[in-house]
Structures are given as structure tokens and as C-alpha cells.
Amino acid sequence: MDRQVLEINRGLIRRFASTVRTLCAGQGIEPTAVVKGYNALDEVTDALYDAGYRSFASSRTAHLKKVKSRYGNAETMALRVPMQSEAESVVELTDISLNSELAVISLLDEAARKAGKIHKVILMRDLGDLREGIFDRDRFVEAATMVETGYRNIRLHGIGANLSCYGTVVPTAENLSELAANAAEIETCIGRKLDAVSGGSSTSLYLALAGAMPRGINHLRVGGANLMRSEARDIPDDALPELTDEAFVLRAEVIEAGLKPTHPIGRLGTDCFLKTKAFEDRGVRKRVILAVGAFDIGDHAALAPLDSGVKLLGCSSDHLIADVQDSAHEYRLGDTIPMALRYQAMLFSTATGHIEKKFV
Ligand SMILES: *Cc1c(COP(=O)(O)O)cnc(C)c1O
């Protein structure tokens, strides 16, 4: 039996993704499924496809190459604004890309001309989160007009914004109204409707649920919320009960168990990642070491043990330390402890070759 395994429940993912699609459809929103968070594992993409998704997005073109070869009829979208050096592969592997630099769009135009294609562009506006996008409103509207008229093999597919990634800015009816207003202004300038006004990611779903999504926003790029409840931020506790955090469960084996003090002994410096730490002295308590670490999951805060009596204390590259004093279960050497994944742990554990994946 495998002692260190990531169990991925396709039935649950299908259910979550259907829930998200139904919620969006009720608000006139067509979502694209983002595949980067689970390293574009085919089995998970299949579950999203079964739930009805036909449009898939990633920051990495390698993921979209997988999607294209599996589903020839699917639409692909490049999320990270392209490197100049990847213009050709973006045109080859994706139908649509998010962009913020006209110089890059010129290169995409050239690559599309060579390939005999029309490449679609979503121009990004920075609404304050300070990652990608054109910050100044007038310059944004001008640039959109330029994309519409300035390139033969580029189509202005729409506009979009990204929030809650760098600057922690929450998508709201106010900031997304600004995007909708930009869309209306651009539509007047170019004399036609935009196909997509893309109002963010999983973190925008709560607005759709509350019926508060500004009119005009008709597209979202949904990654995490198709896969786990914790990514559908700001939804009320009693809403969407079919969304849970149990589609991705990591089981790791206990490699040491016993009693230890809770405060380290000696002069304290930094841990293995150069962090200083504060420790509370809670006396001697029961604890275990699990055979998994930052290498596999990023930060221990990205794991949520299913046993509420297990409290994760920290991890180094390959060891995860847990306090099990308050558990009803007596953990012994060789036991496994199941833990639900948060986004970062999904990102790491699906990408590493060191963890067995089991699909149920
Ligand atoms: C990763 C990403 C998304 C998906 O975000 P989730 O929070 O997983 O829904 C959407 N848009 C862009 C530009 C991204 O990079």
C-alpha cells in the first residue's frame, strides 16, 4: 500500500465545477477553467470537461499544449502576459491571450500572420492590484482602440482585470463597475460589442452568488473554486453546501511519534528557510513527524488535517511536524494522516514527481 499518496476525487471535482458553471450561467457569465493549479493533470481536466467546460486557461503554454492534444475542440487561453520570446508558441497553442504590452501584441500579430491565423487578445486593465494590466484609464482605452485597428492578424476579443493576486485587492461591485464602464467606452470607440469582459477569477464568484456582479461582466477565469471551497472566497458559510475541501487529500506517513518539549532548547537563530520564529512553551506534548515537506506542499499552512485534533507546527524541506496531543486517535509509527489541500499545496503536490497520485 502506498503510504504517501495524493487522492484526487474526480466525482467531487465534476460536482464543484458544475456548481460553478450553473452559478455563472445564472448571471450571464461564461467561465473558462484554469488548469495551472493542478499542473494540468489529464484526469482532472477530464472531470472539468465532463462538467461542461470547453474553454481552458493556463499561465504556462505547456499545459495548454496538453489540453489541445487531448481536446482538439477546446478553446485555450494564455493567462500570463506573454514573454516576447514565446510569441510564436502562444499563437500556435492558444486561441486567446491576456496582454498588457502593445510591443508584445505586435509580435503576436507577426507570428499569427506567419501561421496564417487570427489570434485573439484580451487587453488587461490594472484596477489596483498592481500585477499585470494598463493602469491609466485613458491610455487603456487608447490601447484597446489600437489593438482593434492596428493589427491585421489580431482580434480584440475583450478586456479583463486581475485582482486578489499580488495586492490582495478584493473584487467588488465598485472596481468591476470601472471595468464594465471601460468596456462600454471602448465599444463606443470601436463601434461593436466586445466578446468578453473578464472580471477576474474564483475570488469574483461571491459577487455572482450575491447577484451583485456589475452588468457587462460576462466572463471569469475560474481555477481554484472548481477544485476546492477555500478558493471561493467570501461566500457565506451556508451557501453552496456542495462545495467542499475534500477533492484533494494528501496522506502522509508517520515516521516518528512520541513526546517532546514544545519550546526548542538552546540559542535560537533561524530555521532552514532563514526565518526567525517565536515558540510558545506548552510543556511536553505528543507529536509526530510526517514524511512530507515544503518540497511537496510549499508551506504547512497550505494543509488542513481532516482530524481537527491534529495541529501542524511547521515543516522543513522533507519533514512535517504535527502536534497530536488533542486528537482522539492514538497515532503510531507507520500510520498515515489525511490532510486536505489548500491552493499552494495543490500547486506543489500535483507538480512533484515524488508523490503518487491516486484518482478515485
Ligand atoms: C491563475 C489565474 C487565474 C485563476 O485564479 P483562481 O484564483 O485559481 O481562480 C485567473 N486569471 C489569471 C490571470 C491567473 O493568472
PDBQT file of the ligand as one rigid body, heavy atoms in Angstrom, charges set to zero:
ROOT
HETATM    1  C1  LIG A 401      -4.263  31.892 -12.041  1.00  0.00    +0.000 C 
HETATM    2  C2  LIG A 401      -5.094  32.908 -12.713  1.00  0.00    +0.000 A 
HETATM    3  C3  LIG A 401      -6.491  32.816 -12.643  1.00  0.00    +0.000 A 
HETATM    4  C4  LIG A 401      -7.216  31.756 -11.839  1.00  0.00    +0.000 C 
HETATM    5  O1  LIG A 401      -7.247  32.099 -10.496  1.00  0.00    +0.000 OA
HETATM    6  P1  LIG A 401      -8.098  31.260  -9.412  1.00  0.00    +0.000 P 
HETATM    7  O2  LIG A 401      -7.994  32.094  -8.196  1.00  0.00    +0.000 OA
HETATM    8  O3  LIG A 401      -7.439  29.929  -9.281  1.00  0.00    +0.000 OA
HETATM    9  O4  LIG A 401      -9.483  31.150  -9.914  1.00  0.00    +0.000 OA
HETATM   10  C5  LIG A 401      -7.230  33.771 -13.327  1.00  0.00    +0.000 A 
HETATM   11  N1  LIG A 401      -6.635  34.744 -14.041  1.00  0.00    +0.000 NA
HETATM   12  C6  LIG A 401      -5.290  34.874 -14.117  1.00  0.00    +0.000 A 
HETATM   13  C7  LIG A 401      -4.700  35.992 -14.929  1.00  0.00    +0.000 C 
HETATM   14  C8  LIG A 401      -4.474  33.966 -13.464  1.00  0.00    +0.000 A 
HETATM   15  O5  LIG A 401      -3.149  34.083 -13.542  1.00  0.00    +0.000 OA
ENDROOT
TORSDOF 0
